[in-house]
Amino acid sequence: MDFDAAIFDLDGTLLNSMDVWEQIDIRFLRKRNLPVPENYVTEICARSFIEAAQYTIDLFGLSEKTEEIIQEWNEMALYEYSHNVKLLPHTLDYLLRLKERHIKLAVATGLPGKLFKPCLINNSVWELFEAVCSTDETGRGKEYPDVFELTARKLAVSPKRCIVFDDVLPALRSAKQVGMLVCGVYDKYSAHHRTEIEHISDCYIHDFKTAPLPCKTNTAPIELWDLYNAVRTKTGATIQRGAKIPAGSYHLSVSIWLMNRQGQYLLSQRHPDKAFPLYWECTGGSVLAGESSLEGAVREVSEELGILLDPSQGKRILQTRRDHMQDFYDVWLFHNDTPVEHLYLQENEVTGAEWVSPDKLLHLYKNQKLHPLIDYIHLLC
């Protein structure tokens, strides 16, 4: 079995938390003098919180609103997830073994961030994951593949190179539909579906002691750039990132500006440990060997922000040669309305992000708070 990324469910897969939800469900229903149906926990575990709340309202004919039920569930669960919910046996060891092999790790969960983040931090595994996605971001539960597709985009990995670990049949089925490998994980609440889970899964495990490892040990990728001559024609040669570019040769760099419907631009603030600490900038980077300028721009935004852009919507607003940088530099503009809270930000690269008005962008520029290489602000303001 070979894969470049591993995507994990939380409840009942990485976390020993299903009993917590059973107790919450019991307390929630008993408070209303309602019985706990035999399959109630199983029915709601693959749903998003909104879907689970609506299912509960419909099942019992409740007059409460979905947001009221979700708030009550979250209040009951927050303390448990922040202090008491632990990893299942052998989980940490498996995650570390994958990291040693340079496998990208991610979470795809039905939990909201207010529950899963403190839990993962408390269990000292938050930093292991390159992407953490919730069905709250997609609006549909795991019986649909949306959250798995979103996770793959944030990882910048093809779905066919991802493996999903989950204990619930609908989630495994939907991940399989988009071409992902799937590994069923035993959990007592889904044991009645075990035969079906084993049938559709590429593998099935009782715990992570026997979880699959990739066929080959991945090595950290080597980043190669195409080299160009002074008139922007490829020379046919490539160079590894970090190596000295030969005199008279150039590589290709891009910056990408995102503008929303309010006319605001998306900026991120550089990490204090990087050059130009705490300066603001747009997304950008070097184009890889074999990529076009546009392809490199789309990839950079996917890797740095978790946003999948439509290449046909890109507009190049600047194209120049920077002799002091030994590069050809393209600036692209795309329209996008992704809220900041839905961005995937690399914590070792940036401290945050913000949509800013043209006036604020100009203010940052005049006060030397923008990255010094952004010297074309007249094209945006």
Stockholm file with secondary structure:
# STOCKHOLM 1.0

chainA/1-381         MDFDAAIFDLDGTLLNSMDVWEQIDIRFLRKRNLPVPENYVTEICARSFIEAAQYTIDLFGLSEKTEEIIQEWNEMALYEYSHNVKLLPHTLDYLLRLKERHIKLAVATGLPGKLFKPCLINNSVWELFEAVCSTDETGRGKEYPDVFELTARKLAVSPKRCIVFDDVLPALRSAKQVGMLVCGVYDKYSAHHRTEIEHISDCYIHDFKTAPLPCKTNTAPIELWDLYNAVRTKTGATIQRGAKIPAGSYHLSVSIWLMNRQGQYLLSQRHPDKAFPLYWECTGGSVLAGESSLEGAVREVSEELGILLDPSQGKRILQTRRDHMQDFYDVWLFHNDTPVEHLYLQENEVTGAEWVSPDKLLHLYKNQKLHPLIDYIHLLC
#=GR chainA/1-381 SS CCCSEEEECCBTTTBCCHHHHHHHHHHHHHTTTCCCCTTHHHHHTTSCHHHHHHHHHHHHTCCSCHHHHHHHHHHHHHHIIIIICCBCTTHHHHHHHHHHTTCEEEEEESSCHHHHHHHHHHTTCGGGCSEEEEHHHHSSCTTSSHHHHHHHHHHTCCGGGEEEEESCHHHHHHHHHTTCEEEEECCGGGGGGHHHHHHHCSEEESSGGGCCCCSSCCCCCCCEEEEECTTSCEEEEEEETTSCCCTTCBEEEEEEEEECTTSCEEEEEECTTSSSTTCEECEEEECCTTCCHHHHHHHHHHHHHCCCCCGGGCEEEEEEEETTTTEEEEEEEEECCCCGGGCCCCTTTEEEEEEECHHHHHHHHHTTCBCTTCCCGGGTC
#=GC SS_cons         CCCSEEEECCBTTTBCCHHHHHHHHHHHHHTTTCCCCTTHHHHHTTSCHHHHHHHHHHHHTCCSCHHHHHHHHHHHHHHIIIIICCBCTTHHHHHHHHHHTTCEEEEEESSCHHHHHHHHHHTTCGGGCSEEEEHHHHSSCTTSSHHHHHHHHHHTCCGGGEEEEESCHHHHHHHHHTTCEEEEECCGGGGGGHHHHHHHCSEEESSGGGCCCCSSCCCCCCCEEEEECTTSCEEEEEEETTSCCCTTCBEEEEEEEEECTTSCEEEEEECTTSSSTTCEECEEEECCTTCCHHHHHHHHHHHHHCCCCCGGGCEEEEEEEETTTTEEEEEEEEECCCCGGGCCCCTTTEEEEEEECHHHHHHHHHTTCBCTTCCCGGGTC
//
